[in-house]
Amino acid sequence: MLPGEHVLLALSGGPDSTTLAHVLLRLRTDWELTLSAIHVNHGLRGSESDGDEAFVRTFCETHAIPLTVRSGPIESKQPSLQAAARAVRQTLFREELEARGARVIATAHTMTDRAETVLLNLTRGAGLRGIAGIMYRRNRFVRPLLDVDREAVLGYIEKHDLAFREDSSNENTDYRRNKLRLSIVPEMERALGRSITAPLARSAGIAAEAQDFIAHVAAQWLTDSIRPDEKRQTDVIDAAPLRRLPPAVGKEALGEAARQWSGSLYSPSREFVESVWDALTSEESKRFQWNDCDFVVEGGVFAICPASGAPAPGSRELAVPGRLALDSGAVLEASRHEARPGNLSERPHSLDEAWMDADLVKEPLHVRVWREGDRFRPLGAPGKRKLQDLFVDRKVPRTFRGRVPLVEDAEGIVWVAGVEIADRVRVTERTRAIIEVAIHWGG
């Protein structure tokens, strides 16, 4: 979070989120923060859920925090009730981000949550990503309390005499996380004679650093190793140099290639990557499918091509603020916020976010896919270029180019999603308002 930002707070009324809200309230004036809040009432605990909502309403009224209360249907296809409720909240949080025009949403995950997640993931046979657990930031979700354990939170609550709500379902040991927290972790700590929360969280941080390094090396290798194959009319990776990589790097490169070509926000499963790796190392010809794409190991290459009938959406309007779900599974979200001197030097945290000068964008915005002959002037370029040439320079796979969303205004393309914005709408020190567009690739 940066001073001057609009922060949306996920407020359940429990001790963690109440502590986070109190901390942000203490920072609100000095940091010039704009605060708003969202509470999701699933109604799963009857009058207790309604009591949570009433508590949050009173808290927000007392502290002049604009509040939205939402509810949503819980999908039975999720593996558990908790997972289903979490999926609903994630969707509602993203919707509220756009409705409020907030920059980030702050959730109250703590070091204790991170340690529990590490243990749960280890029991599933997790790799480095799973051991890294909950991250400080993912896209627009931030976790400011991730270095604070639950004991410190309760100490803060007591010191400042804060009221909060207890969730009775947290005592239900039918849920794996509750059983871990209430039974397994205390028993481990008694047996070891020390707390395991901080060490597990430290391991999570080390794993995150190692994963970042492997991902960086794999991405660099992938950039130099993907090549077009005229015969297959697709992009391929030669198996021999891939097999010579350390397995950790090679498997990361495979997973990243699959993610990029399929247009997914998420990496494929460990099982998928291991199956492809086994086929590569055994030189066995085999076909795989994931996320509507075909993957083939044959003839000494790993080839990736879209499944037949891949969607090609036409031009559709993107409202600002607004959210647009594309047929490909990707979701575009647009928002508008004031440009402040303190954040003009900041730039989006990934190529999947774009900032544009709202006064230079000729609304309305529309979204379409690439057409032969498309041209635009990329950020910092001396003149217009063919979009096809830009795709080649930026190593955008041939099989994926027809699925890259293009955002355009009345004068032409303003953003090639995940690639570059147009120079004519760049943010400068003279910018008064910013249009932010982000893409979530789906998967």
C-alpha atoms as one frame of an Amber mdcrd trajectory, in Angstrom:
protein
   0.000   0.000   0.000   1.115   3.541  -0.691   0.150   6.820   0.973  -2.787
   8.446  -0.773  -4.319   5.192  -2.001  -7.881   3.966  -1.724  -7.841   0.712
   0.253 -10.809  -1.641   0.362 -10.861  -3.600   3.623 -12.250  -7.133   3.839
 -13.950  -6.929   7.234 -15.462 -10.025   8.846 -15.609  -8.649  12.391 -13.179
 -11.262  13.736 -10.068 -10.326  15.726  -7.721 -10.311  12.722  -9.775  -8.061
  10.440 -10.805  -5.808  13.346  -7.125  -5.325  14.212  -6.259  -4.544  10.599
  -9.118  -2.041  10.400  -7.939  -0.329  13.595  -4.351  -0.103  12.314  -5.481
   1.408   9.010  -7.691   3.883  10.846  -4.659   5.034  12.839  -2.757   5.496
   9.563  -5.642   7.070   7.662  -4.818  10.709   8.377  -1.014  10.582   8.153
  -1.072   8.380   5.036  -4.037  10.211   3.492  -5.736   6.861   2.949  -9.236
   6.500   1.606 -10.839   3.541   3.351 -13.927   1.560   2.445 -15.000  -1.899
   3.547 -16.850  -4.973   2.374 -18.496  -7.621   4.547 -19.803 -10.865   3.086
 -22.660 -12.523   4.967 -23.011 -16.101   3.749 -25.797 -16.746   6.258 -24.250
 -20.121   7.113 -24.456 -19.596  10.884 -27.947 -18.106  11.096 -28.317 -15.456
  13.787 -24.571 -15.534  14.447 -23.878 -14.447  10.858 -26.428 -11.659  11.226
 -24.717 -10.610  14.452 -21.400 -10.382  12.612 -23.008  -8.141  10.007 -24.575
  -5.900  12.666 -21.209  -5.578  14.441 -19.436  -4.603  11.221 -22.149  -2.075
  10.333 -21.808  -0.418  13.745 -17.995  -0.415  13.536 -18.009   1.238  10.131
 -20.642   3.809  11.092 -18.636   4.704  14.220 -15.444   5.210  12.229 -16.980
   6.736   9.062 -15.915   3.881   6.776 -18.225   3.391   3.765 -19.429  -0.219
   3.892 -20.937  -2.643   1.394 -22.561  -5.840   2.643 -22.850  -8.633   0.092
 -24.013 -12.218  -0.061 -23.661 -14.795  -2.804 -24.693 -18.329  -3.762 -22.268
 -21.057  -2.708 -21.340 -23.450  -5.495 -21.737 -27.063  -4.403 -19.135 -28.199
  -6.961 -16.345 -26.803  -4.762 -14.410 -29.439  -2.773 -15.558 -28.067   0.597
 -17.949 -25.537   2.082 -15.025 -23.374   3.148 -13.517 -23.442  -0.351 -16.896
 -22.593  -1.872 -17.410 -19.646   0.472 -13.865 -18.434  -0.218 -14.477 -18.536
  -3.989 -17.643 -16.457  -3.556 -15.806 -13.891  -1.438 -12.978 -13.577  -3.977
 -15.487 -12.784  -6.726 -17.399 -10.276  -4.607 -14.173  -8.619  -3.474 -13.079
  -8.067  -7.088 -16.471  -6.640  -7.996 -16.355  -4.246  -5.053 -12.826  -3.139
  -5.954 -14.148  -1.874  -9.253 -17.368  -0.433  -7.855 -15.441   1.569  -5.254
 -12.525   2.426  -7.530 -10.114   1.144  -4.877  -6.490   0.392  -5.739  -6.066
  -2.678  -3.507  -8.043  -4.860  -1.120  -6.473  -5.610   2.246  -7.178  -8.962
   3.887  -6.174  -9.847   7.446  -4.182 -13.041   6.895  -1.544 -13.437   9.588
   1.732 -15.292  10.037  -0.277 -18.010  11.783  -2.490 -18.419   8.689   0.620
 -18.662   6.540   2.179 -21.327   8.770  -1.041 -23.372   8.754  -1.203 -23.124
   4.972   2.383 -24.362   4.674   1.587 -27.428   6.799  -1.604 -28.182   4.881
   0.187 -27.863   1.556   3.045 -30.078   2.701   0.582 -32.869   3.480  -0.585
 -32.634  -0.138   2.957 -33.019  -1.485   3.383 -29.348  -2.404   6.332 -27.926
  -4.305   7.992 -24.589  -3.615   4.894 -22.586  -4.517   2.808 -24.487  -1.991
   5.490 -24.206   0.688   5.611 -20.438   0.063   1.971 -20.380   1.176   0.158
 -17.050   1.370   1.987 -14.182  -0.330   2.258 -10.550   0.770   0.655  -9.487
  -2.475  -1.070 -11.251  -5.325  -2.442  -9.015  -8.032  -4.509  -6.441  -6.088
  -4.856  -8.434  -2.856  -2.489  -7.326  -0.061  -1.880  -8.892   3.381  -0.369
  -6.246   5.710  -0.452  -8.525   8.815   1.470 -11.427   7.295   4.447 -10.865
   9.639   2.221 -10.790  12.734   1.123 -13.954  14.525  -2.273 -14.560  16.117
  -0.893 -14.095  19.631   0.281 -10.583  18.728  -3.123  -9.808  17.235  -4.872
 -10.817  20.459  -2.371  -8.729  22.420  -3.181  -5.717  20.233  -6.903  -6.321
  20.748  -6.413  -6.354  24.516  -4.130  -3.309  24.564  -6.611  -1.181  22.627
  -9.699  -2.726  24.247 -11.263  -3.600  20.893 -14.517  -5.502  20.581 -14.682
  -8.274  17.999 -16.771 -11.267  16.940 -16.025 -14.954  17.463 -16.818 -17.415
  14.660 -18.123 -20.625  16.243 -17.342 -22.595  13.066 -13.637 -22.093  13.837
 -14.091 -24.707  16.577 -15.437 -27.323  14.158 -12.680 -29.899  13.721 -14.453
 -31.428  10.722 -12.538 -28.787   8.782  -8.899 -29.720   8.147  -7.513 -26.274
   8.943  -9.372 -26.149  12.263  -8.151 -29.629  13.185  -4.624 -28.555  12.361
  -4.872 -25.376  14.424  -6.697 -26.823  17.424  -5.126 -30.273  17.712  -2.129
 -31.003  15.498  -0.107 -27.794  15.879  -0.477 -27.643  19.703   0.603 -31.293
  19.935   3.626 -30.643  17.687   4.598 -27.632  19.792   4.251 -29.603  23.027
   6.408 -32.394  21.596   9.074 -30.002  20.273   8.969 -27.626  23.215   8.699
 -24.498  21.069   6.432 -22.574  18.722   6.527 -23.609  15.085   4.658 -20.615
  13.601   7.612 -18.289  12.997   9.927 -21.057  11.711   7.276 -22.250   9.249
   6.642 -18.697   8.069  10.408 -18.215   7.666  10.558 -21.388   5.577   7.690
 -20.032   3.482   9.691 -16.879   2.782  12.789 -18.885   1.832  10.692 -21.092
  -0.461   9.163 -18.002  -2.084  12.626 -16.575  -2.788  13.834 -19.876  -4.246
  10.723 -20.201  -6.384  11.153 -16.649  -7.662  14.746 -17.422  -8.666  13.832
 -20.660 -10.465  10.954 -18.920 -12.216  13.282 -16.101 -13.320  15.871 -18.503
 -14.753  13.176 -20.591 -16.452  11.519 -17.521 -17.976  14.830 -16.283 -19.392
  15.568 -19.690 -20.888  12.064 -19.923 -22.314  12.337 -16.508 -23.974  15.411
 -17.641 -25.914  14.223 -21.178 -26.637  10.725 -20.950 -28.081  10.858 -21.028
 -31.865   8.274 -21.134 -34.663   7.848 -24.418 -36.526   6.562 -23.833 -40.043
   5.631 -27.463 -40.577   3.448 -27.629 -37.476   2.303 -24.014 -37.847   2.882
 -23.471 -34.171   5.608 -22.600 -31.685   7.735 -25.372 -30.218  10.468 -26.042
 -27.670  13.263 -28.429 -28.585  13.318 -31.347 -26.165  17.092 -31.934 -26.070
  18.171 -28.602 -24.526  15.134 -28.706 -22.246  16.210 -32.104 -20.905  19.698
 -30.752 -20.190  18.326 -28.196 -17.745  18.235 -28.968 -14.019  14.849 -30.676
 -13.482  13.526 -27.874 -11.266  14.219 -25.269 -13.966  13.059 -27.495 -16.825
   9.761 -28.332 -15.153   9.185 -24.678 -14.301   9.811 -23.784 -17.966   7.303
 -26.431 -19.078   4.661 -25.166 -16.687   5.243 -21.547 -17.660   5.052 -22.385
 -21.373   1.760 -24.198 -20.832   0.411 -21.272 -18.821   1.420 -18.672 -21.388
   0.090 -20.498 -24.409  -3.204 -21.431 -22.803  -3.743 -17.876 -21.574  -4.193
 -19.040 -17.989  -3.599 -17.011 -14.848  -2.559 -20.192 -13.063   0.148 -22.768
 -13.683  -0.841 -26.336 -14.559  -0.871 -29.017 -11.893   2.289 -30.763 -10.754
   0.891 -33.999 -12.164   0.532 -32.477 -15.640   4.088 -31.105 -15.634   5.554
 -34.380 -14.361   3.715 -36.348 -17.082   5.065 -34.083 -19.836   8.567 -34.201
 -18.333   8.488 -38.000 -18.207   7.468 -38.134 -21.875  10.297 -35.765 -22.798
  12.968 -37.683 -20.903  11.792 -41.063 -22.255  11.499 -39.650 -25.807   7.991
 -41.083 -25.921   5.455 -39.536 -28.321   2.425 -38.477 -26.351  -0.452 -36.007
 -26.448  -1.741 -34.009 -23.488  -4.589 -31.564 -22.980  -4.984 -28.793 -20.443
  -7.049 -25.611 -20.339  -8.467 -26.035 -23.860  -5.032 -26.475 -25.437  -3.326
 -29.520 -26.957   0.255 -30.254 -25.955   2.310 -32.742 -27.945   5.656 -34.401
 -27.305   6.883 -35.848 -30.585   9.728 -35.638 -33.071  12.139 -34.181 -30.535
   9.988 -31.172 -29.654   7.384 -30.058 -27.158   4.692 -28.412 -29.271   1.791
 -26.358 -27.999  -1.223 -25.531 -30.092  -4.730 -24.329 -29.270  -7.509 -26.867
 -29.239  -9.793 -26.772 -32.248 -12.578 -24.265 -32.054 -10.747 -21.827 -29.805
 -12.978 -18.800 -29.192 -12.332 -15.557 -31.031 -14.506 -12.887 -29.406 -15.610
  -9.845 -31.395 -15.546  -6.213 -30.327 -17.290  -5.564 -27.006 -17.555  -2.449
 -24.876 -15.591  -2.171 -21.625 -17.200   0.308 -19.251 -15.075   2.409 -16.892
 -15.493   1.402 -14.147 -16.572  -2.040 -15.259 -15.792  -5.688 -15.721 -15.902
  -7.698 -18.953 -15.725 -11.493 -19.105 -14.413 -12.712 -22.472 -15.336 -15.965
 -24.165 -11.738 -17.152 -23.758 -12.173 -17.165 -19.963 -10.141 -13.997 -19.422
 -11.677 -11.135 -17.438 -10.890  -7.443 -17.964 -11.470  -4.979 -15.127 -11.369
  -1.212 -15.594 -11.346   1.490 -12.941 -10.733   5.227 -12.701  -8.885   6.982
  -9.909  -7.300  10.326  -9.156  -3.624  10.777  -9.924  -1.734  11.828  -6.812
   1.813  13.241  -6.721   2.886  10.383  -4.470   1.852   7.598  -6.804   2.486
   8.969 -10.279   5.950   7.458 -10.280   4.503   4.040  -9.455   3.829   1.740
 -12.337   1.683  -1.385 -12.540   3.146  -4.410 -10.805   2.928  -6.617 -13.891
   2.289  -6.496 -17.638  -1.243  -7.634 -16.832  -2.070  -4.137 -15.532  -2.077
  -0.881 -17.478  -2.285   2.756 -16.384  -3.492   5.328 -18.908  -4.062   9.076
 -18.724  -7.847   9.370 -18.522  -7.842  12.751 -20.302  -6.017  11.260 -23.304
  -8.257   8.206 -23.673 -11.172   8.816 -26.045 -13.931   6.734 -24.472 -15.786
   4.461 -24.774 -13.351   1.570 -24.653 -13.882  -1.563 -26.735 -12.158  -4.942
 -26.653 -11.379  -7.159 -29.628  -8.663  -9.492 -30.879  -5.816  -8.997 -33.363
  -6.551  -8.425 -37.043  -4.065  -8.597 -39.892  -2.571  -5.148 -40.465  -3.192
  -3.775 -36.939  -0.724  -1.015 -36.059  -0.086   1.162 -33.014   2.702   3.138
 -31.332   4.008   1.236 -28.271   5.155   3.105 -25.170   8.458   4.878 -25.896
   8.533   3.918 -29.588   9.369   6.600 -32.197   6.387   5.705 -34.384   3.709
   3.174 -35.205   4.549  -0.493 -35.655   2.759  -3.512 -37.005   1.277  -5.423
 -34.098   2.562  -8.629 -35.669   6.138  -7.320 -35.407   5.591  -6.375 -31.767
   4.331  -9.882 -31.036   7.497 -11.312 -32.557   9.771  -8.951 -30.587   7.991
  -9.668 -27.302   8.064 -13.446 -27.893   4.255 -13.753 -27.871   3.575 -17.302
 -29.074   2.052 -17.498 -32.534  -0.689 -19.784 -31.283  -1.670 -17.239 -28.629
  -1.651 -14.029 -30.688  -5.226 -14.427 -31.887  -6.402 -14.630 -28.282  -4.670
 -11.522 -26.888  -7.335  -8.910 -26.039  -6.798  -5.487 -27.583  -8.321  -2.498
 -25.796  -9.065   0.438 -28.100 -10.679   3.844 -27.881 -12.069   6.084 -30.618
  -8.564   6.693 -32.013  -7.241   3.126 -31.995  -5.460   0.601 -29.783  -4.530
   1.840 -26.301  -3.422  -1.451 -24.729  -2.300  -4.839 -25.972  -3.193  -6.871
 -22.885  -0.159  -8.343 -21.203   2.206  -6.716 -23.741   2.239  -2.904 -23.920
   0.204   0.316 -23.799   0.068   2.993 -26.479   2.503   5.880 -26.081  -0.222
   8.470 -26.663  -2.058   7.572 -23.420   0.985   7.246 -21.152   0.843   8.637
 -17.616   3.010  11.710 -16.972   3.485  14.222 -14.150   0.690  16.272 -15.768
  -1.800  13.415 -15.478  -4.848  14.309 -13.377  -6.778  11.046 -13.531  -5.834
   7.476 -14.374  -7.767   4.725 -16.102  -6.465   1.389 -14.891  -7.217  -1.795
 -16.787  -6.196  -5.238 -15.532  -6.589  -8.666 -17.074  -7.137 -11.919 -15.221
  -6.399 -14.663 -17.708  -8.602 -17.343 -16.143  -7.875 -21.009 -16.187
